[in-house]
Amino acid sequence: MIVIDICDDEQLWIDKAREITSAFFKDKGEIWINSYDNSEKMIDALLNREEKTDIVILDIDMPGINGFETARMLKEAYPDLLLLFYTVHEQYVFEAFQFQPFRYIRKVNAKSELELALAAAMKVISKRIERSIILNINNESYAVNINDIVYFETEKRRCIIYLRDGSSLNVRITIKELLSEINSPDFTMIHSGAVVNVRYVKHITNYDVKLENGAHLIVSRGRAENLKAALADYWRRKI
């Protein structure tokens, strides 16, 4: 099921976005739409419920916490969130880039632009679902979405895999075997015993990296430039 959240201080535009979205997804699969008339309500809901959202349709010009500040908070919590800015103000388009929106929807063209954005979002979500690996743990098989892996490190001939929900997996596999199995440019080795998913990198110094989950890891001298290059490549592919 795809979870979609709509936030706008005008009920007219909430209803319009819900109508377009519901019609688009008819016969395409199950969806669940939540709607909020202010940012505070949506932030509280998204940061405290168990189910994660896939797509957020967010008005920019709202009282209280505006759409830009809301986007910053949500992106910190959910880096892979597909954010659709939804506004009547075209002048905000360049300012919006810093929040890495997936699309910018002008309300004057709401139907055509939102439909195109939802179609593109579906392709991204489909790829995410497909990018899973099967891990054998205690003679049981587990499917793990590689986008949920924040980093992993070696411990003898095992790997400890740290996931975005705060849990970890202990798998009998070498770090090179796991890296090969994942086979993604988003993952890069920072020293001989650790690999990070660059989508979760929050801050880099010369020989230290901080991740979204709060982990601080050492980057070896020979791997520092590789990490920076991998991160730059990730952001180029995101644009």
ROBAMAR-155494 format. One record per residue (C-alpha): residue in three letters; x, y, z; residue number from 1. Coordinates in steps of 0.25 Angstrom, whole numbers, plus 5000, padded with zeros to 4 digits. Each point is the difference from the previous one (the first is absolute). Layout:
BEGIN
site code: ALA&east: X&north: Y&up: Z&pos: NUM;
...
This chain:
BEGIN
site code: MET&east: 5000&north: 5000&up: 5000&pos: 1;
site code: ILE&east: 5005&north: 5014&up: 4997&pos: 2;
site code: VAL&east: 4998&north: 5010&up: 5011&pos: 3;
site code: ILE&east: 4998&north: 5015&up: 4995&pos: 4;
site code: ASP&east: 4999&north: 5012&up: 5009&pos: 5;
site code: ILE&east: 4994&north: 5013&up: 4996&pos: 6;
site code: CYS&east: 5002&north: 5013&up: 5007&pos: 7;
site code: ASP&east: 4993&north: 5014&up: 4997&pos: 8;
site code: ASP&east: 4993&north: 5010&up: 5008&pos: 9;
site code: GLU&east: 4989&north: 5001&up: 4990&pos: 10;
site code: GLN&east: 4990&north: 4989&up: 4999&pos: 11;
site code: LEU&east: 4997&north: 5003&up: 4986&pos: 12;
site code: TRP&east: 5014&north: 4996&up: 4996&pos: 13;
site code: ILE&east: 5001&north: 4988&up: 5009&pos: 14;
site code: ASP&east: 4987&north: 4995&up: 4993&pos: 15;
site code: LYS&east: 5006&north: 5003&up: 4986&pos: 16;
site code: ALA&east: 5013&north: 4992&up: 5003&pos: 17;
site code: ARG&east: 4992&north: 4989&up: 5006&pos: 18;
site code: GLU&east: 4991&north: 4999&up: 4988&pos: 19;
site code: ILE&east: 5011&north: 5000&up: 4990&pos: 20;
site code: THR&east: 5008&north: 4990&up: 5008&pos: 21;
site code: SER&east: 4989&north: 4990&up: 5002&pos: 22;
site code: ALA&east: 4996&north: 5001&up: 4985&pos: 23;
site code: PHE&east: 5014&north: 4998&up: 4996&pos: 24;
site code: PHE&east: 5002&north: 4987&up: 5009&pos: 25;
site code: LYS&east: 4987&north: 4994&up: 4996&pos: 26;
site code: ASP&east: 5003&north: 4986&up: 4995&pos: 27;
site code: LYS&east: 5015&north: 5002&up: 5003&pos: 28;
site code: GLY&east: 5001&north: 4994&up: 5014&pos: 29;
site code: GLU&east: 4996&north: 5003&up: 5014&pos: 30;
site code: ILE&east: 5002&north: 5014&up: 5006&pos: 31;
site code: TRP&east: 4998&north: 5007&up: 5013&pos: 32;
site code: ILE&east: 4998&north: 5015&up: 5001&pos: 33;
site code: ASN&east: 5001&north: 5009&up: 5012&pos: 34;
site code: SER&east: 4998&north: 5014&up: 5000&pos: 35;
site code: TYR&east: 5003&north: 5012&up: 5009&pos: 36;
site code: ASP&east: 4996&north: 5015&up: 5001&pos: 37;
site code: ASN&east: 5013&north: 5004&up: 5006&pos: 38;
site code: SER&east: 5015&north: 4996&up: 5001&pos: 39;
site code: GLU&east: 5000&north: 4998&up: 5015&pos: 40;
site code: LYS&east: 4989&north: 4989&up: 4999&pos: 41;
site code: MET&east: 5008&north: 4993&up: 4988&pos: 42;
site code: ILE&east: 5013&north: 5000&up: 5007&pos: 43;
site code: ASP&east: 4995&north: 4995&up: 5013&pos: 44;
site code: ALA&east: 4993&north: 4988&up: 4992&pos: 45;
site code: LEU&east: 5012&north: 4997&up: 4991&pos: 46;
site code: LEU&east: 5010&north: 5000&up: 5011&pos: 47;
site code: ASN&east: 4992&north: 4992&up: 5010&pos: 48;
site code: ARG&east: 4993&north: 4989&up: 4992&pos: 49;
site code: GLU&east: 5005&north: 4986&up: 4997&pos: 50;
site code: GLU&east: 4997&north: 5000&up: 4985&pos: 51;
site code: LYS&east: 5009&north: 5009&up: 4991&pos: 52;
site code: THR&east: 4995&north: 5009&up: 4989&pos: 53;
site code: ASP&east: 5004&north: 4998&up: 4986&pos: 54;
site code: ILE&east: 4995&north: 5013&up: 4994&pos: 55;
site code: VAL&east: 4997&north: 5014&up: 5006&pos: 56;
site code: ILE&east: 4993&north: 5010&up: 4992&pos: 57;
site code: LEU&east: 5003&north: 5013&up: 5008&pos: 58;
site code: ASP&east: 4995&north: 5015&up: 4999&pos: 59;
site code: ILE&east: 5012&north: 5010&up: 5001&pos: 60;
site code: ASP&east: 4992&north: 5012&up: 5005&pos: 61;
site code: MET&east: 4994&north: 4996&up: 5013&pos: 62;
site code: PRO&east: 4998&north: 5007&up: 5014&pos: 63;
site code: GLY&east: 5008&north: 4996&up: 5011&pos: 64;
site code: ILE&east: 5011&north: 4990&up: 4995&pos: 65;
site code: ASN&east: 5001&north: 5003&up: 4985&pos: 66;
site code: GLY&east: 5002&north: 4989&up: 4990&pos: 67;
site code: PHE&east: 5015&north: 5002&up: 4999&pos: 68;
site code: GLU&east: 5003&north: 4998&up: 5015&pos: 69;
site code: THR&east: 4990&north: 4988&up: 4999&pos: 70;
site code: ALA&east: 5008&north: 4994&up: 4989&pos: 71;
site code: ARG&east: 5013&north: 5002&up: 5007&pos: 72;
site code: MET&east: 4995&north: 4993&up: 5012&pos: 73;
site code: LEU&east: 4994&north: 4988&up: 4992&pos: 74;
site code: LYS&east: 5012&north: 4998&up: 4992&pos: 75;
site code: GLU&east: 5009&north: 4999&up: 5012&pos: 76;
site code: ALA&east: 4991&north: 4989&up: 5005&pos: 77;
site code: TYR&east: 4997&north: 4993&up: 4987&pos: 78;
site code: PRO&east: 5011&north: 5003&up: 4989&pos: 79;
site code: ASP&east: 4993&north: 4992&up: 4990&pos: 80;
site code: LEU&east: 4987&north: 5007&up: 5001&pos: 81;
site code: LEU&east: 4994&north: 5004&up: 4986&pos: 82;
site code: LEU&east: 4996&north: 5014&up: 5003&pos: 83;
site code: LEU&east: 4991&north: 5008&up: 4990&pos: 84;
site code: PHE&east: 4999&north: 5015&up: 5003&pos: 85;
site code: TYR&east: 4986&north: 5004&up: 4997&pos: 86;
site code: THR&east: 4998&north: 5015&up: 4998&pos: 87;
site code: VAL&east: 4994&north: 5012&up: 4993&pos: 88;
site code: HIS&east: 5013&north: 5008&up: 5001&pos: 89;
site code: GLU&east: 5010&north: 4997&up: 4988&pos: 90;
site code: GLN&east: 5010&north: 5009&up: 5006&pos: 91;
site code: TYR&east: 5004&north: 4990&up: 5011&pos: 92;
site code: VAL&east: 5005&north: 4990&up: 4990&pos: 93;
site code: PHE&east: 5014&north: 5003&up: 5001&pos: 94;
site code: GLU&east: 5000&north: 5002&up: 5015&pos: 95;
site code: ALA&east: 4994&north: 4986&up: 5001&pos: 96;
site code: PHE&east: 5012&north: 4993&up: 4994&pos: 97;
site code: GLN&east: 5007&north: 5000&up: 5013&pos: 98;
site code: PHE&east: 4990&north: 4990&up: 5006&pos: 99;
site code: GLN&east: 5002&north: 4990&up: 4989&pos: 100;
site code: PRO&east: 4985&north: 4999&up: 4995&pos: 101;
site code: PHE&east: 4997&north: 4989&up: 4991&pos: 102;
site code: ARG&east: 4990&north: 5009&up: 4992&pos: 103;
site code: TYR&east: 4995&north: 5014&up: 5000&pos: 104;
site code: ILE&east: 4985&north: 5001&up: 4998&pos: 105;
site code: ARG&east: 4993&north: 5013&up: 4996&pos: 106;
site code: LYS&east: 4986&north: 5000&up: 5004&pos: 107;
site code: VAL&east: 4996&north: 5007&up: 4988&pos: 108;
site code: ASN&east: 5004&north: 4987&up: 4992&pos: 109;
site code: ALA&east: 4997&north: 4991&up: 5012&pos: 110;
site code: LYS&east: 4993&north: 4989&up: 4992&pos: 111;
site code: SER&east: 5011&north: 4998&up: 4989&pos: 112;
site code: GLU&east: 5012&north: 5003&up: 5009&pos: 113;
site code: LEU&east: 4996&north: 4991&up: 5011&pos: 114;
site code: GLU&east: 4996&north: 4989&up: 4991&pos: 115;
site code: LEU&east: 5014&north: 5000&up: 4994&pos: 116;
site code: ALA&east: 5007&north: 5001&up: 5014&pos: 117;
site code: LEU&east: 4992&north: 4988&up: 5005&pos: 118;
site code: ALA&east: 5004&north: 4992&up: 4988&pos: 119;
site code: ALA&east: 5014&north: 5003&up: 5002&pos: 120;
site code: ALA&east: 4999&north: 4997&up: 5015&pos: 121;
site code: MET&east: 4994&north: 4987&up: 4997&pos: 122;
site code: LYS&east: 5012&north: 4996&up: 4991&pos: 123;
site code: VAL&east: 5010&north: 5004&up: 5012&pos: 124;
site code: ILE&east: 4991&north: 4992&up: 5010&pos: 125;
site code: SER&east: 5000&north: 4988&up: 4991&pos: 126;
site code: LYS&east: 5015&north: 5000&up: 4999&pos: 127;
site code: ARG&east: 5002&north: 5001&up: 5015&pos: 128;
site code: ILE&east: 4991&north: 4988&up: 5002&pos: 129;
site code: GLU&east: 5008&north: 4992&up: 4990&pos: 130;
site code: ARG&east: 5013&north: 5003&up: 5006&pos: 131;
site code: SER&east: 5000&north: 4990&up: 5011&pos: 132;
site code: ILE&east: 5010&north: 4989&up: 5004&pos: 133;
site code: ILE&east: 4998&north: 4987&up: 5007&pos: 134;
site code: LEU&east: 5008&north: 4997&up: 5012&pos: 135;
site code: ASN&east: 5001&north: 4987&up: 5008&pos: 136;
site code: ILE&east: 4999&north: 5002&up: 5015&pos: 137;
site code: ASN&east: 5000&north: 4988&up: 5009&pos: 138;
site code: ASN&east: 4995&north: 4991&up: 4988&pos: 139;
site code: GLU&east: 4988&north: 5010&up: 4997&pos: 140;
site code: SER&east: 5000&north: 5009&up: 4988&pos: 141;
site code: TYR&east: 4997&north: 5014&up: 5001&pos: 142;
site code: ALA&east: 4997&north: 5010&up: 4989&pos: 143;
site code: VAL&east: 5007&north: 5014&up: 5003&pos: 144;
site code: ASN&east: 4998&north: 5012&up: 4992&pos: 145;
site code: ILE&east: 5014&north: 5006&up: 4997&pos: 146;
site code: ASN&east: 4995&north: 5014&up: 5002&pos: 147;
site code: ASP&east: 4997&north: 4997&up: 5014&pos: 148;
site code: ILE&east: 5014&north: 4996&up: 5003&pos: 149;
site code: VAL&east: 5008&north: 5012&up: 5006&pos: 150;
site code: TYR&east: 5013&north: 4993&up: 5002&pos: 151;
site code: PHE&east: 5007&north: 4987&up: 5003&pos: 152;
site code: GLU&east: 5013&north: 4996&up: 5006&pos: 153;
site code: THR&east: 5007&north: 4987&up: 5001&pos: 154;
site code: GLU&east: 5002&north: 4992&up: 5013&pos: 155;
site code: LYS&east: 5009&north: 4987&up: 4997&pos: 156;
site code: ARG&east: 4993&north: 4993&up: 4988&pos: 157;
site code: ARG&east: 4987&north: 5007&up: 5003&pos: 158;
site code: CYS&east: 4993&north: 5013&up: 4997&pos: 159;
site code: ILE&east: 4992&north: 5009&up: 5009&pos: 160;
site code: ILE&east: 4990&north: 5007&up: 4992&pos: 161;
site code: TYR&east: 4994&north: 5013&up: 5005&pos: 162;
site code: LEU&east: 4986&north: 5004&up: 4995&pos: 163;
site code: ARG&east: 4993&north: 5013&up: 5000&pos: 164;
site code: ASP&east: 4989&north: 4995&up: 5010&pos: 165;
site code: GLY&east: 5011&north: 4999&up: 5010&pos: 166;
site code: SER&east: 5001&north: 4985&up: 5000&pos: 167;
site code: SER&east: 5012&north: 4991&up: 4995&pos: 168;
site code: LEU&east: 5003&north: 4987&up: 4994&pos: 169;
site code: ASN&east: 5011&north: 4990&up: 5003&pos: 170;
site code: VAL&east: 5003&north: 4993&up: 4987&pos: 171;
site code: ARG&east: 5011&north: 4989&up: 4997&pos: 172;
site code: ILE&east: 5006&north: 5007&up: 4988&pos: 173;
site code: THR&east: 5012&north: 5007&up: 4997&pos: 174;
site code: ILE&east: 5000&north: 5015&up: 4997&pos: 175;
site code: LYS&east: 5005&north: 4999&up: 4986&pos: 176;
site code: GLU&east: 4989&north: 4989&up: 4997&pos: 177;
site code: LEU&east: 4989&north: 5009&up: 5006&pos: 178;
site code: LEU&east: 5005&north: 5012&up: 4992&pos: 179;
site code: SER&east: 5000&north: 4992&up: 4987&pos: 180;
site code: GLU&east: 4986&north: 4994&up: 5003&pos: 181;
site code: ILE&east: 4994&north: 5015&up: 5002&pos: 182;
site code: ASN&east: 5007&north: 5004&up: 4987&pos: 183;
site code: SER&east: 4996&north: 5015&up: 5002&pos: 184;
site code: PRO&east: 5008&north: 5013&up: 4997&pos: 185;
site code: ASP&east: 4994&north: 5005&up: 5013&pos: 186;
site code: PHE&east: 5009&north: 4992&up: 5009&pos: 187;
site code: THR&east: 5014&north: 5003&up: 5002&pos: 188;
site code: MET&east: 5011&north: 4994&up: 5008&pos: 189;
site code: ILE&east: 5006&north: 5010&up: 5010&pos: 190;
site code: HIS&east: 5010&north: 4990&up: 5006&pos: 191;
site code: SER&east: 5003&north: 4986&up: 4999&pos: 192;
site code: GLY&east: 4990&north: 4996&up: 5010&pos: 193;
site code: ALA&east: 4988&north: 5010&up: 4997&pos: 194;
site code: VAL&east: 4991&north: 5004&up: 4989&pos: 195;
site code: VAL&east: 4990&north: 5011&up: 5000&pos: 196;
site code: ASN&east: 4987&north: 5003&up: 4992&pos: 197;
site code: VAL&east: 5003&north: 5015&up: 4995&pos: 198;
site code: ARG&east: 4986&north: 5003&up: 5000&pos: 199;
site code: TYR&east: 5001&north: 5001&up: 5015&pos: 200;
site code: VAL&east: 5012&north: 5008&up: 5001&pos: 201;
site code: LYS&east: 4997&north: 5013&up: 5008&pos: 202;
site code: HIS&east: 5014&north: 5006&up: 5002&pos: 203;
site code: ILE&east: 5014&north: 4997&up: 4995&pos: 204;
site code: THR&east: 5014&north: 5005&up: 5005&pos: 205;
site code: ASN&east: 5013&north: 4995&up: 4995&pos: 206;
site code: TYR&east: 5000&north: 4987&up: 5008&pos: 207;
site code: ASP&east: 4987&north: 4999&up: 5006&pos: 208;
site code: VAL&east: 4985&north: 4998&up: 4996&pos: 209;
site code: LYS&east: 4987&north: 5002&up: 5007&pos: 210;
site code: LEU&east: 4988&north: 4993&up: 4996&pos: 211;
site code: GLU&east: 4985&north: 5003&up: 5001&pos: 212;
site code: ASN&east: 4999&north: 4990&up: 5011&pos: 213;
site code: GLY&east: 5010&north: 5007&up: 5008&pos: 214;
site code: ALA&east: 5011&north: 4990&up: 4998&pos: 215;
site code: HIS&east: 5015&north: 5006&up: 4999&pos: 216;
site code: LEU&east: 5009&north: 4992&up: 4992&pos: 217;
site code: ILE&east: 5015&north: 5001&up: 4996&pos: 218;
site code: VAL&east: 5004&north: 5002&up: 4986&pos: 219;
site code: SER&east: 5013&north: 4995&up: 4996&pos: 220;
site code: ARG&east: 5010&north: 5010&up: 4993&pos: 221;
site code: GLY&east: 4999&north: 4992&up: 4987&pos: 222;
site code: ARG&east: 4985&north: 4999&up: 5000&pos: 223;
site code: ALA&east: 4997&north: 5015&up: 5003&pos: 224;
site code: GLU&east: 5000&north: 5004&up: 4985&pos: 225;
site code: ASN&east: 4992&north: 4988&up: 4996&pos: 226;
site code: LEU&east: 4989&north: 5003&up: 5010&pos: 227;
site code: LYS&east: 4999&north: 5015&up: 4996&pos: 228;
site code: ALA&east: 4999&north: 4995&up: 4985&pos: 229;
site code: ALA&east: 4989&north: 4990&up: 5003&pos: 230;
site code: LEU&east: 4992&north: 5010&up: 5007&pos: 231;
site code: ALA&east: 5002&north: 5011&up: 4989&pos: 232;
site code: ASP&east: 4995&north: 4989&up: 4990&pos: 233;
site code: TYR&east: 4988&north: 4997&up: 5009&pos: 234;
site code: TRP&east: 4995&north: 5014&up: 5000&pos: 235;
site code: ARG&east: 5003&north: 5001&up: 4985&pos: 236;
site code: ARG&east: 4991&north: 4988&up: 4998&pos: 237;
site code: LYS&east: 4989&north: 5006&up: 5009&pos: 238;
site code: ILE&east: 4999&north: 5013&up: 4992&pos: 239;
